[in-house]
Amino acid sequence: MYAQQVETGKKAVKSLAEMGPEERAFQEKIDAEIKIEAKNWMPDSYRKTLIRQISQHAHSEIVGMLPEGNWVTRAPTLKRKLQLMAKIQDEAGHGLYLYSAMETLGADRDEEIEKLHSGRAKYSSIFNYPTLNWADMGAVGWLVDGAAIVNQVPLQRTSYGPYSRAMIRVCKEESFHQRQGYEILLHMMRHGIQAQKDMVQDAINRLWWPSLMMFGPSDAESPNSAQSLAWKIKRHTNDELRQRFIDQTIPQLELLGCTVPDPHLKWNEERGHYDFGEIQWEEFYEVLKGNGPCNRERLETRRNAIQDGAWVREAAVAHANKKQKQQAAA
């Protein structure tokens, strides 16, 4: 998921009988599928949980531009360069929508970005893995954006109105990104030489397990999920979404003519789902703690971008002040 392990501040979900009048009215509104808007009363823990989740989601969109940005100058054709640049611009737009949705909850964008740059805020673990060859651009689009779609489509029905509405356009664009990535891989497998086909398989081998980790820890290790589900911020558990992603992805993998690095993957006729092997959760938690292959590089790049762009922000403020004075004098 683009937001992983979001702390709700709640150890147990209250029943309606345990809630005060305002909190009970709030929960009944959620149960009736009525959206919560920025000016509505909401529990402080609901507000804080949303700020954490939306900011983490926005950070992921912005940091997610970096692995692909490395490949703009090395894309094999002009068409591929234009597609990649358009995708990166889309991701920047997603980050801006989400920061705006977060601000409706009273959060300060600069403060949240500073938390990211100081290492106090998380972003999706998947972006701490390197993109080593052109096939990675296809695998990122197909697997990473594919996992994002499975996560984000239900968020169009999340209980907080501004977040829910922001996700409608995000999902449409992510769906395009997923198809674009798959088309890159399909082209390489159907028209490439053996070395290019090997490159596709290598990209899938490296990104398969990190993509499954995007859904967050298993339900047994996800104590915050129950409250997020009760508030209808989340609509499905981590394991439900992970299973859905695998079931949707394997037929596409078979069409490519590739495999995944999981000897335990097999169709379970009785369950009607694919069985799969154990995820290496130790690796997941190490990446979340900042010990992934690219954690330090990603944050350093973000900090440099803010520092190098300071003159642009100062110029924009100076221009706005000048226009304001001109309007006041007119």
N, C-alpha and C positions, 0 to 999 in steps of 0.2 A: 504494500500500500504506500501511497505517497506520504501518508502520515502513519507512523508506527509507534506503538506503545504510548498512547496519549493518556496521561494521568488524569483521572476524574476527581480525585480527592475524596472518593467515597469507598468505604470498605464493604458496604452492603447496600442493597437496593431497599429503600423504604417502601412499606405498603401505604396505600392511601390513608389508612387509619392512623398511621404514625406521622403524617404530614400536618403542618399547620394549614389554615384556610387558604392563604395565598399560594402555597406550594401545591396544595391539592387541586386548586382551580387550574394552575399551570399544567399539572400532569394530566388532568381530565381533558384539557384542550389538546394536548399532544396525542392522547389516546383517541381523540375524535378526529385526528388527522388535520387539525387546524394549524397552519404555519405560525410560528413565533416570529414576530417582527421586532426590529431594533428598539422601538419605543414601548414594547410590552414588558410587563414585570417578568423577571426570570430569576431563578436561584443563582446566587453568586457562583456556585460550583459549576452550573450549566454554562454560564458566561465564560468562566476561566477555561473550562474544557474545550469550548468552541474556539477560543482564542488560540489555545495550544494546537488544536488540530488544524485550523485554517492557516495559521502562520507556518506550521510545519509543512503543510501542503504547498503553500506559496514558496517557501524556501526550496522545496524539492523541484518545483518548476524552474526556478531561477538557476539553481546549481546544476540541474539537468541539462542546461544549455551547454555546459562546459565540455563534456565528453564528445559531443557532436561538433562543437565549434572547432575542435582540433582538426576536423576533417574537411572543412569548407574548401581550403586551398588544395586539398589532395583528392577531391572527388573526381572520378574518372572522366566525366563529360560535363559540358556546360549545363545540360539539362539536370544532371545530378546535383551540380553546385546550386542551381536555382531552387531545386526541391529542398535541399538541405537547409539553405538559408531561410526559405519560407517556413520550414518546420521550426527552426530555432526562434524565428520571430513569433510564431504562434505560442511557443512555450513562454516567451517573455510576456506576451499578452495574458496568458493564464495566470502568471504570477501577479500581474497588476490587478486583474479582476479579484483575485483571492485576497490580496492585501487590502483592497477597497472593502470587500465584504467583512474582513476582520476589523477594519476601522469602525464599522457601524456598531461594533460591540464596545467601543470606547478605547480600543488598544491604539498605541502609538506606533506607527510603522517604523520610524527610525529606531525606537527602542527595541522592537522585535528583530530588526535586521542586525542591530548591535549584538543582541544575544546570539544570533547565528554566528557572527564573525568572531565572537569570543569563545565559541564552543559550548555555550550554555543552552542552545536550542538545536534540535535535531532536524535532519532532512532524510529523505529516503536512502536507505543503506545501499541500494543498487548503484547510485552515482559515485560510490567510492571504489568502483572497479574500473580498470583502464579499458579504452577502446584501441585495440592494437592493429586492426586492419580494416579494409573497406567493408568486409562482410559483417563486421561488428555494427556498422551503421544499419544494415538490414536487420540484424538480430535485436538491436536496441529497439527499433521501430516495431518489429513483430512481437517480441517477447515482453519488453519493458512497457511499451505503450499498450500492448495487449493486456498485460496484467493491470495496468492503470485503468483501462476501460472497465474491466470486470469489477474493480473496486469502485469506480466513480459513477457508473450508471445508476446504482442504487442511491448514490448521494444526491441525485436529482430529486429524490423524495425525502431528503433529510429534513428534520423538523424546523430548522432555522431558515426562514425565507430567503434572505440575501445569499446565503451559501447555496441553497437549493437552486436558485435562479442562475447563479454564476456557473453552476455545473452543466447547464444545458448546452451552452456554446462550447465549453471545454470538452464535453464528451463528443460532440460532433467532430471537432478538430482532432481529438485523439484517435477517433475511429479512422480518420483519413491517414494519420501517421502510421497506424498499425498496418493498414493495407499497403502504404508506400514501402514500409520496411519489408513486408512479405514479398512484394514485387521485386525488390532488389535481390533477395535470396533466390526467388524462383528463376529470375533471369540468369543468375550466376550458375544455378544447377542445370538449367536447360541449354544454355549457350556458352558456358564457360569451359575452359580447359580443366584438366584434372586438378591442377594446383589451386584453381579458384573454387572448385567443388570441395576440396580439402579445407580451404579457408572457411567455407560456410559451416562445415561440420565442427571445425575448431571453435568458431564463434559460439555455436550452440552449446558445445561442451562446457565452455567457460561461463556462459551466462544463464544456463538452465537453472542451476540451484539458487543463485542469487535472485533470479526472477521469482522463484517460489517463496523466497524469504520476504519479498515485498509485501506479502499479506500479513506480516507480523507473526508473533509467536503462536504456537498451537493454543487452542481454546483452553486447555488445561493450565497453561502458563500465562493466560491473559486475564488477570483479575479485574481490569477496568472495563472489559467488554460488556459485562452485564448491565452496568449503569448506562453506558452509551446506547445500548440496545433499548433500555427502558425509556430513555429520553428520545429515542428514535433518531439520534445523530447517526448511528450505524443501523443498518437494516439486516445485516447478515453477520455471522461470526467469521473470524479469520479462516477457520478450516473449511467452512462452507464455500467461501469465495475461492480458496485455493483449489478445492476439488473442481469447482465450476471451470476455472481457468485451465486446469489439466485436461478435463473432458473436452473442452472446446479446441484445445491446441494440438492434441495428438493427431487427429485426422489431418490437420494442415501439415504437420510434421511428416506424416506418411506420404502426402502428396509431393512434398519436397524430395522425398527419397533419403531422408536423414534419420538419425537416431538421437536419443537423449542418453546422457551418462548415468542411467539408472537401471541396473540389472533386474530390479524388482518390479519394474513397470509392466503391468499386464491388465487386460480387460477382465473385470469381475462380472460375470453374467448375472450372478445372484443379486449383487448390489446395483448393477446398472451403471457402474462408474469404473474408472481406472484405479487400480491399487498402485501405490508408489512407495519408494524406499524412504528411509528416515532422513530427514533434513539435518545437516550439521549445525545445530543451534549454537554451539560454542563459537563457531565462526561468525554467526549473525550477531551475537552479543559483543564480540570483540570489535566488529565493524561499527556497531552503534556507540561503543565507548571511544571511538576515534582511532582505532588501530587497524583500519582497513588499508588496502594498497594505496589509495589516493586521498584519504581524509585530509592530510595536511596540505597537499597540493591544491585541493579544491578550495579550502578556506583561505589559503594564501592568495589564490587567484581572485577570489571575491573581495578580499580586503584591498588588494592592489587596484581592482576596478573602481571601488568606492573612492580611494585616494586619488587615482588618476582622473576621475570624473568630477572632482570637486569644483574645478573652474567652470564646468558646464552648469552645475547647480547655482553657483554664485552669479553667473551671467544671467540665468533665467530669473533669479530674484531681482537683480539690478534692473532688468528689462521690465518686470512687472511693477516695480516701484516707480520707474520712469513713466509708464503708461498711467499709473494711478495718479501721479502728480499732474500729468497733462489733462486728465479727465477732470480733476478737481479745479484746475485753473480755467477750464473752458466755460 
